[in-house]
C-alpha cells in the first residue's frame, strides 16, 4: 500500500444535464463566483462565501458545454489546508481545461 504524501491533490468531475452555469453567477447560491473562460467556453469559478486564504475548503469551475448543460470540476483542500483559495482555483481551472480537451477528442 502506498502512503499519501502531503500535499494531496483531489479532483472530482460531474456532468450536469439540467442547467447551465447561470445559477452559479446569479448570486442566489451560497457561493462567490466569477465569470471565466475554459478552453474557449464560458465558465463560472466559484467557492463558498467567506472562504479565503487557506481556510477555503474547495473551489469548483462549471463549464457551459452545451445549452442547459455544464461540466463541473472541483478540488478540495487537503487535511493540512496546504493550499490557498487562489491556488485551488488555478488548479481546478487547469483541470477543467484538460477535461474539456479530452471531451473534444471524443466527438
Secondary structure, DSSP 4 states (H G I P E B T S, - for coil): -PPP-SS---EEEEEE-S--SHHHHSS-SSEEEEEEEETTEEEEEEEETT--GGG--EEEEEEEEETTEEEEEEEE--TT--S-HHHHHHHHHHHHHHHHHHHHHT-
